[in-house]
């Protein structure tokens, strides 16, 4: 059941990202204005470079989630653990710090806390997966996707 819920959460996130990307490409101004007017999420303004870095990171996280699910399906807990920690966990944080355009510096505190929670949850998943506990790993992975859902549900950059 947890596996199905995790897959549902990941698919929901994919749908949200696809919808956001489709809106960016829309050329019809009226449609875009209507979409923005009815969007209840908090707009977070940040420099274009920071927004692009954040988008790249989120897409990398999505690819990593897919990779982790594949590893879990193969019962390759070690690879799932390694991917989660190095690509999404605490050890992956701060890679844009030296650029001065790290997206976190432009986020409201609540949004930043959700992001930190995602990194913490990925590290927790990594530790549980390393033990080979499939049920525990899926429960922990749900905490990762819950952070993604919470942030995308609450905030937007366009």
C-alpha positions in Angstrom: 0.0 0.0 0.0 2.9 2.4 0.9 4.5 1.5 -2.5 1.3 2.5 -4.3 1.0 5.7 -2.3 4.6 6.6 -3.0 4.2 6.0 -6.7 1.0 8.1 -6.6 2.8 10.9 -4.9 5.6 10.8 -7.5 3.2 10.7 -10.4 1.4 13.7 -8.8 4.7 15.6 -8.6 5.4 14.7 -12.2 2.0 16.0 -13.2 2.6 19.3 -11.3 6.0 19.8 -12.9 4.7 19.0 -16.4 1.8 21.4 -15.9 4.2 24.2 -14.7 6.5 23.6 -17.7 3.5 23.6 -20.1 2.4 26.9 -18.7 5.8 28.4 -19.3 5.7 27.4 -22.9 2.2 28.7 -23.5 2.1 31.6 -25.9 -1.5 32.6 -25.3 -1.2 35.6 -22.9 -4.9 35.3 -21.9 -4.5 31.7 -20.8 -1.3 32.5 -18.9 -3.0 35.5 -17.2 -6.0 33.4 -16.2 -3.7 30.6 -14.9 -1.7 33.1 -12.8 -4.8 34.8 -11.4 -6.3 31.6 -10.2 -3.0 30.2 -8.8 -3.3 30.3 -5.0 0.4 29.5 -4.3 2.7 32.1 -2.9 4.9 33.7 -5.6 8.5 33.7 -4.7 10.6 36.2 -6.7 14.2 35.4 -7.3 16.8 36.2 -9.9 16.5 34.2 -13.1 19.8 32.4 -12.5 18.7 31.3 -9.0 15.4 30.1 -10.4 17.1 28.2 -13.1 19.5 26.5 -10.6 16.5 25.5 -8.4 14.6 24.1 -11.4 17.7 22.1 -12.5 18.0 20.7 -8.9 14.3 19.8 -8.8 14.5 18.0 -12.1 17.7 16.2 -10.9 15.7 15.2 -7.7 12.9 13.8 -9.8 15.3 11.7 -11.9 16.9 10.5 -8.6 13.4 9.5 -7.3 12.9 7.4 -10.4 16.3 5.9 -9.9 15.6 5.1 -6.3 12.3 3.4 -7.2 14.1 1.3 -9.7 16.7 0.2 -7.2 14.1 -0.7 -4.7 12.3 -2.8 -7.3 15.5 -4.7 -7.7 16.1 -4.9 -3.9 19.3 -3.0 -4.4 19.2 -1.1 -1.1 22.8 -0.1 -1.2 22.4 1.7 -4.6 19.1 3.3 -3.4 20.8 4.5 -0.3 23.8 6.0 -2.1 21.6 7.8 -4.7 19.4 9.3 -2.1 22.2 10.6 0.1 24.6 11.9 -2.6 21.9 13.4 -4.9 19.2 14.5 -2.4 20.4 14.1 1.1 22.1 16.5 3.5 25.5 15.8 1.7 24.1 17.3 -1.5 23.2 20.7 0.1 25.1 23.9 -0.6 26.5 23.2 -4.0 25.4 26.6 -5.3 26.7 28.5 -2.2 29.8 29.8 -4.0 27.9 31.3 -6.9 26.0 33.8 -4.8 22.9 32.5 -6.6 22.0 29.6 -4.3 18.2 29.5 -4.5 17.7 29.0 -0.8 18.9 32.6 -0.1 15.9 33.9 -2.0 13.3 31.6 -0.4 10.9 32.6 2.4 11.9 30.8 5.6 9.0 28.4 5.5 9.9 27.4 1.9 13.5 26.9 2.9 12.4 24.8 5.9 10.5 22.5 3.6 13.6 22.1 1.4 15.8 21.3 4.4 13.1 18.8 5.4 13.4 17.1 2.1 17.2 16.8 2.4 16.8 15.5 6.0 14.1 13.0 4.8 16.4 11.8 2.0 19.2 11.2 4.4 16.8 9.3 6.7 15.7 7.2 3.8 19.3 6.5 2.9 20.0 5.2 6.4 16.9 3.0 6.5 17.5 1.7 3.0 21.1 0.8 3.9 19.6 -1.6 6.5 17.6 -3.5 3.8 14.2 -2.7 5.4 11.9 -2.4 2.4 8.7 -1.3 4.2 10.7 1.2 6.3 12.4 2.5 3.1 9.0 3.1 1.4 7.7 4.9 4.5 10.8 7.0 4.6 10.6 7.7 0.9 7.1 8.9 1.3 8.5 11.6 3.7 10.8 12.8 0.9 7.9 13.1 -1.6 5.7 14.7 1.0 8.2 17.6 1.2 8.1 17.9 -2.6 4.3 18.0 -2.6 4.2 20.5 0.2 6.5 22.9 -1.5 5.0 22.7 -4.9 1.5 23.0 -3.4 2.5 26.1 -1.5 5.0 28.0 -3.7 5.7 29.1 -7.3 8.4 31.1 -9.0 6.3 32.3 -11.9 
